[in-house]
Amino acid sequence: MSGLKHHILLFILACLISGGISASGRVDEHTKPDIKILYIPGVADPFYKSMEEGAQQKAEAMGISLTVSDYPETWDPAIQIPLLNEAVAAGDYDLIMIAPVDRDALVYPLKVLYENGIQIITVDTEIGDGDYKSSSEWSFPLCHIGTDNFAGAVALGEDLAEKVGEKGKVYINTTTALTSTTEERKDGFIEGISHFPEMEVVRVDYNGDLQEVARNQTLSVLMDHPEIVAVFGTNVFSSQGVSSAVKNTGLSGAVRVAAWDSTETLIRSLRRGEVDLVLAQKPAEIGALAIEWAHSYLIENRTIPKSITSGYVILDKTNINDPDMEQYIY
């Protein structure tokens, strides 16, 4: 066992012993009627804040205690893991809902918690390959709840292709190769573009989930490849970075922008014509579903699906002013 793993194990075990966490992972209604859930977000952004709000509303309605850890300022397992450890040390939790920021690095610390009686639900992002149905090192989570990222990105790629006349070169800006969701979006978007023989993805850049890096990378690519007709950002910071670069070069309208995550910033850009498509996830729904399914398992002793999918909506200038779309802005 590496020194780092040994240190993490000792720390978590000390937290578990002091917290008196049950070994079964289920709540005994006669001795402990309250469910205690810990939410660990991926990073400080509007998407995870909206997820918190959805979870909190559902928790209050169901009489569940929900604690939220500090929000990581950057997308980094070296930041998220200590926050997870500190939060566990401060409470006695039945279940953790977490957006793992690294599909590999979070497996070990979460598995230690699981083996000591805390159930795990991953939200938005996954660990391992995301397949919790097949027996593996990372199949221990109770379930995963999130958007069908691949399907959504295929649809977004196809819609973008139509807006550029189904021909031309496209650029993708994304976060890290170890983030499950954005890799699925990248692959899905490439699949969608591949349905059009006269279109090509010319480059993919990784920004480390930093908006300014995404902006600078996009500026460089637009200079190197003036033939690019469209760009795609795979999450909040990627999307805001690419859209800023296109706007700053005066190419809005000439270079089409597809964005992932309907932040207020991106919706304003959509209304101004600086962004052409925005895929809106439903983070509040993801948060609420996590609470509902946690209750079903812990209190009602129900078997729950290993994968639960929330919905999405693609916004453009034809539907953005529809009052029904307001609920999808975060």
Residue pairs with C-beta under 8 A, 6 or more apart in sequence:
1 9
5 108
8 81
8 85
8 108
8 109
8 112
9 112
11 85
11 89
12 85
12 88
12 109
12 112
12 113
12 116
13 112
13 116
14 89
15 85
15 88
15 89
16 88
16 113
16 116
16 117
16 118
18 89
19 88
19 89
19 91
19 92
19 93
20 92
21 92
21 93
21 116
21 117
21 118
22 28
22 94
22 117
23 116
23 117
24 117
25 94
25 95
25 114
25 117
25 118
25 119
25 298
26 94
26 297
26 298
26 301
27 33
27 34
27 35
27 94
27 298
27 299
29 299
34 63
34 64
34 65
35 64
35 65
35 94
35 95
35 294
35 295
35 298
35 299
36 64
36 65
36 67
36 91
36 92
36 93
36 94
36 95
37 55
37 59
37 64
37 65
37 66
37 67
37 93
37 94
37 95
37 96
37 97
37 290
37 291
37 294
38 66
38 67
38 68
38 69
38 87
38 88
38 91
38 93
38 95
38 96
38 97
39 51
39 52
39 55
39 66
39 67
39 68
39 69
39 96
39 97
39 98
39 287
40 69
40 80
40 83
40 84
40 87
40 96
40 97
40 98
40 99
41 48
41 49
41 51
41 52
41 68
41 69
41 71
41 72
41 99
42 48
42 72
42 75
42 80
42 99
42 100
42 101
42 124
42 125
43 71
43 72
43 73
43 74
43 75
43 101
43 209
44 71
44 72
44 73
45 236
45 237
45 263
46 236
46 261
46 263
46 264
46 330
47 124
47 235
47 236
47 261
47 263
47 281
47 283
47 330
48 71
48 99
48 124
48 283
49 71
49 330
50 283
50 284
50 287
50 330
51 99
51 123
51 124
51 283
51 284
51 286
51 287
52 68
52 287
53 284
53 287
54 283
54 284
54 285
54 286
54 287
54 288
55 66
55 97
55 287
55 288
55 290
55 291
56 66
56 68
56 287
57 284
57 288
58 64
58 287
58 288
58 291
58 292
59 65
59 66
59 291
62 291
62 292
62 295
64 291
64 294
64 295
66 291
67 87
67 91
67 93
69 83
69 84
69 86
69 87
70 83
70 86
70 87
72 79
72 80
72 83
72 101
73 79
74 208
74 209
74 210
75 101
75 175
75 176
75 179
75 208
75 209
76 101
77 101
77 102
77 105
77 106
80 100
80 101
80 102
80 106
81 105
81 106
81 109
84 96
84 98
84 109
84 110
85 109
88 96
88 113
88 118
93 118
94 118
94 119
94 294
94 298
95 118
95 119
95 120
95 121
95 142
95 294
95 298
96 110
96 113
96 118
96 119
96 120
96 121
97 121
97 122
97 123
97 287
97 290
97 291
97 294
98 106
98 110
98 120
98 121
98 122
98 123
99 122
99 123
99 124
99 125
100 106
100 110
100 122
100 125
100 126
100 127
100 180
101 125
101 179
102 176
102 178
102 179
103 125
103 126
103 127
103 128
103 129
103 130
103 178
103 179
103 180
104 127
104 128
104 178
105 178
106 127
107 127
107 128
107 137
107 138
110 120
110 127
110 140
110 141
111 137
111 138
111 140
113 120
114 120
114 140
114 141
115 140
119 142
119 294
119 297
119 298
120 140
120 141
120 142
121 141
121 142
121 143
121 144
121 145
121 290
121 293
121 294
122 141
122 143
122 144
122 145
122 146
123 144
123 145
123 146
123 286
123 287
123 290
124 146
124 147
124 181
124 283
124 286
125 146
125 179
125 180
125 181
126 144
126 146
126 180
126 181
127 138
127 141
127 180
128 136
128 137
128 138
128 139
129 136
129 138
130 144
130 180
131 139
132 138
132 139
132 140
132 141
132 143
132 144
132 306
132 307
133 139
133 306
133 307
142 293
142 294
142 297
142 304
143 293
143 304
143 305
143 306
143 307
143 308
144 306
144 307
144 308
145 286
145 289
145 290
145 293
145 308
145 309
145 310
146 181
146 286
146 308
146 309
146 310
147 181
147 281
147 282
147 286
147 309
147 310
147 311
147 312
148 309
148 312
149 181
149 182
149 184
149 185
149 188
150 184
150 185
150 187
150 188
150 191
151 188
152 185
152 188
152 260
152 279
152 281
152 312
152 314
153 184
153 185
153 186
153 187
153 188
153 189
153 191
153 192
153 234
153 260
153 279
154 188
154 189
154 191
154 192
155 192
155 279
155 314
156 188
156 189
156 192
156 232
156 258
156 260
156 277
156 279
156 314
157 188
157 189
157 190
157 191
157 192
157 193
157 195
157 232
157 258
158 192
158 195
159 258
159 277
159 314
159 316
160 170
160 192
160 193
160 230
160 232
160 256
160 258
160 276
160 277
161 192
161 193
161 195
161 196
161 199
163 230
163 256
163 276
163 277
164 199
164 229
164 230
164 256
166 196
166 198
166 199
167 196
167 198
167 199
167 229
168 198
168 199
168 200
168 227
168 228
168 229
168 230
169 199
169 200
169 201
169 202
169 225
169 227
169 228
169 229
170 193
170 199
170 200
170 201
170 202
170 228
170 229
170 230
170 231
170 232
171 201
171 202
171 203
171 204
171 205
171 218
171 221
171 222
171 225
171 228
171 230
171 231
171 232
171 242
172 186
172 189
172 190
172 201
172 203
172 204
172 205
172 231
172 232
172 234
173 204
173 205
173 207
173 214
173 217
173 218
173 231
173 232
173 233
173 234
173 238
173 241
173 242
174 182
174 183
174 185
174 186
174 204
174 205
174 206
174 207
174 233
174 234
174 235
174 238
175 182
175 206
175 207
175 208
175 209
175 234
175 235
175 237
175 238
176 182
176 206
176 208
176 209
177 183
177 206
179 209
181 235
182 234
182 235
182 238
185 234
185 235
185 260
186 204
186 234
189 201
189 232
189 234
189 258
190 201
193 199
193 200
193 201
202 225
202 228
203 221
203 225
205 214
205 217
205 218
205 221
207 213
207 214
207 217
207 237
207 238
207 241
209 235
209 237
209 238
210 237
210 241
211 237
211 238
211 240
211 241
211 244
212 241
213 241
214 233
214 237
214 238
214 240
214 241
214 242
214 245
215 241
215 242
215 244
215 245
215 248
216 241
216 245
217 241
218 231
218 241
218 242
218 245
218 246
219 245
219 248
219 249
221 228
221 231
222 228
222 245
222 246
222 249
222 251
222 255
228 255
229 254
229 255
229 256
230 255
230 256
230 257
230 258
231 242
231 245
231 246
231 255
231 256
231 257
231 258
232 242
232 257
232 258
232 259
232 260
233 239
233 240
233 241
233 242
233 243
233 257
233 258
233 259
233 260
234 260
235 260
235 261
236 260
236 261
236 263
236 266
238 260
239 257
239 259
239 260
239 261
239 263
239 266
239 275
239 278
240 259
240 263
240 265
240 266
242 257
242 259
243 257
243 259
243 266
243 269
243 274
243 275
246 252
246 255
246 257
246 274
247 269
247 274
252 273
252 274
253 273
256 276
256 277
257 269
257 274
257 275
257 276
257 277
258 275
258 276
258 277
258 278
258 279
259 266
259 269
259 270
259 275
259 277
259 278
259 279
260 278
260 279
260 281
261 278
261 279
261 280
261 281
261 330
262 278
262 279
262 280
262 281
262 315
262 328
262 329
262 330
263 329
263 330
264 329
264 330
266 275
266 278
267 278
267 315
267 320
267 329
269 275
270 276
270 277
270 278
270 315
270 316
270 317
270 320
271 317
271 320
273 317
276 316
276 317
277 314
277 315
277 316
278 314
278 315
278 316
279 312
279 313
279 314
279 315
280 312
280 313
280 314
280 315
280 325
280 328
280 329
280 330
281 310
281 312
282 310
282 311
282 312
282 313
282 328
283 330
284 330
285 310
285 311
286 310
289 308
289 310
293 304
293 308
296 302
296 304
297 303
297 304
313 325
313 328
315 325
315 328
319 325
